[in-house]
Amino acid sequence: MNLELKNKIFFLIIFIISNFLIIVVLVDKFFNAPLKKLDYLIKNFYLWNLKDSEIKFSKTLNPHLNSALKFITQTLKTLKNIKSDFVHGKAIRWEVDIWREIQWKMLTKKLIEVPELNVIMKSKPAWEIGGDSYDIIKQEDNYFIYVGDATWHWVWAWFIMIMVNALISWFSKIFKNWANILAKTNEIIKPRIKTNLLMTMLLVRWDYKSKRIFMTWAWHEYLMIYKYKLNKTFKIKSGWIALWMMKDCSKILKEKEISFEENDIIVLYSDGITEAINRPIKDWSEEMFWTDRLMDIITNSPKIKNKSYKSAKSVFNNITKELSKFMWYNHVQLDDITLGVIHYKSKNFDGTQDVDTNINKRYITEWNW
């Protein structure tokens, strides 16, 4: 074999080897490398250690592989976002469960017994948590009874309700009337919340020593009062200013004495009752419960057996059943519902003849107390 032939064979071998190496490099760069990168991304996705900046591929020489890698890239980003939302949602769900438990304990705690009055108060949020609240607070001879309704719903309303309840409980130890308590509560919270967040309240103060009852209002629903001697229900307007409408409301908030005699009944409620509708959704064909219907229901509530007077239980139960009937027993609750009934017991009040507070479930809708 001559030298020239040997050189040709040598250069041919070098050419084949170099082309093979080039092919190996190209295959590794444009085929194996994307697959290795894909394997890396999938492993890190499972380990929850995947960054958005890493989810990208260099273009290969194969347009079909490019399309597949592009699809996989978008899928990984979507899955990462879904996983993030899921984990975040689980955290929020856990927090909501805690908030709901706090509110449930607040709304189901045993109420303070008020001398000479029989008080029933219950509330049912429309969602997991709500902005309605109620309480009875004792301070010396005064018993502070109230119903509150924070605007909006869910978390914002819940936070406002919690803050107001805490401040009212504290200020009731300092001030002797509702007007001062609300004015101070308004002063503290007003600078700390958004301007479109408000709270309406309706409050009564029972002075046990003087046997007198006083009303204070903050743009809430009417106060309903059933007068035993007249066998008629009246409504008292609750004012025009809600909490946080203005920085200083001390000159506007007032206490007003209400004529309250034996066997009279006061009803406090949130607009979840008067604005309840007889349809599962609002479609402009619905009818609202409204105040006139509520007044008639109070007046027509049954009397205690063999007695001439009604009781807190009989009025509370009658409102509950008639509201359920109006809502056709199975409609979705669209707002928080709170109801409080206060009965000024007579000296001959017979609790053994009072009606049962347990209502047959076929008479109540899904907002079961």
Order of alpha helices (4+ residues) and beta strands (2+ residues): alpha-alpha-alpha-beta-beta-beta-alpha-alpha-beta-beta-beta-beta-beta-beta-alpha-alpha-alpha-beta
